[in-house]
């Protein structure tokens, strides 16, 4: 089965014509807000896990399973954030090594 040739490539719009000039600062602010929200949620989860461990150690009637679950969830979210940071640093280093 033969494949036909591409008839016209000139009909594709240019990227600079479709993207407004002010979108870059908005994208940076959006990424910055998303990143700060993720860090804030990570800190909040760790604080809640620490609080539940402290309440359990103080003798309050808490379910041991819920405390262990909160600690493990906090640990996993920290490990995920660490791996995301490592991938971002690795990508940044790769971009800085590129020759223009």
C-alpha positions as CSV (number, residue, x, y, z in Angstrom):
1,X,0.0,0.0,0.0
2,X,1.7,3.3,-1.1
3,X,1.8,6.3,1.2
4,X,0.9,9.6,-0.4
5,X,3.2,12.6,-0.1
6,X,2.4,15.6,2.1
7,X,0.9,18.2,-0.2
8,X,1.5,21.5,1.6
9,X,3.4,22.4,4.7
10,X,3.1,26.1,4.3
11,X,-0.5,26.1,5.7
12,X,0.8,25.4,9.2
13,X,0.5,28.5,11.5
14,X,3.7,30.0,13.0
15,X,4.1,29.5,16.7
16,X,4.9,33.1,17.4
17,X,1.6,34.2,15.7
18,X,-0.6,31.9,17.9
19,X,1.1,32.6,21.3
20,X,0.5,36.0,22.9
21,X,3.6,37.8,24.2
22,X,2.3,38.0,27.8
23,X,1.7,34.2,28.2
24,X,5.3,33.5,29.4
25,X,5.1,35.4,32.7
26,X,1.6,33.9,33.4
27,X,3.0,30.4,32.8
28,X,5.9,31.1,35.1
29,X,3.6,32.4,37.8
30,X,1.3,29.4,37.4
31,X,4.2,26.9,37.7
32,X,5.5,28.8,40.7
33,X,2.1,28.7,42.4
34,X,1.7,25.0,41.7
35,X,5.1,24.3,43.1
36,X,4.5,26.4,46.3
37,X,1.1,24.7,46.8
38,X,2.7,21.2,46.5
39,X,5.4,22.1,49.0
40,X,2.8,23.6,51.4
41,X,0.7,20.4,51.2
42,X,3.9,18.3,51.8
43,X,4.7,20.4,54.9
44,X,1.1,20.2,56.1
45,X,1.1,16.4,55.7
46,X,4.3,16.1,57.7
47,X,3.0,18.4,60.4
48,X,-0.2,16.3,60.7
49,X,1.8,13.1,61.0
50,X,4.1,14.6,63.6
51,X,1.1,15.8,65.6
52,X,-0.6,12.4,65.5
53,X,2.6,10.7,66.7
54,X,3.0,13.2,69.5
55,X,-0.7,12.8,70.5
56,X,-0.2,9.0,70.5
57,X,2.9,9.3,72.6
58,X,1.1,11.6,75.1
59,X,-1.4,8.8,75.7
60,X,-4.4,10.1,73.8
61,X,-6.8,7.4,72.6
62,X,-5.8,7.2,69.0
63,X,-6.0,4.3,66.6
64,X,-2.4,3.0,66.0
65,X,-3.3,2.1,62.4
66,X,-4.3,5.6,61.5
67,X,-1.1,7.0,63.0
68,X,1.0,4.5,61.2
69,X,-0.9,5.3,58.0
70,X,-0.3,9.1,58.4
71,X,3.4,8.6,59.0
72,X,3.8,6.3,56.0
73,X,1.7,8.6,53.8
74,X,4.0,11.5,54.8
75,X,7.1,9.5,54.1
76,X,5.9,8.4,50.7
77,X,4.9,12.0,49.7
78,X,8.3,13.2,50.8
79,X,10.0,10.5,48.7
80,X,7.9,11.4,45.7
81,X,8.8,15.1,46.1
82,X,12.4,14.2,46.4
83,X,12.3,12.2,43.2
84,X,10.5,14.9,41.3
85,X,13.1,17.4,42.5
86,X,15.9,15.1,41.4
87,X,14.3,14.7,37.9
88,X,13.9,18.5,37.6
89,X,17.6,19.1,38.6
90,X,18.7,16.4,36.1
91,X,16.6,18.0,33.3
92,X,18.0,21.5,34.2
93,X,21.6,20.1,34.1
94,X,20.9,18.4,30.7
95,X,19.6,21.7,29.3
96,X,22.6,23.6,30.5
97,X,24.9,21.1,28.9
98,X,23.2,21.5,25.5
99,X,25.2,23.4,22.9
100,X,23.4,26.1,21.0
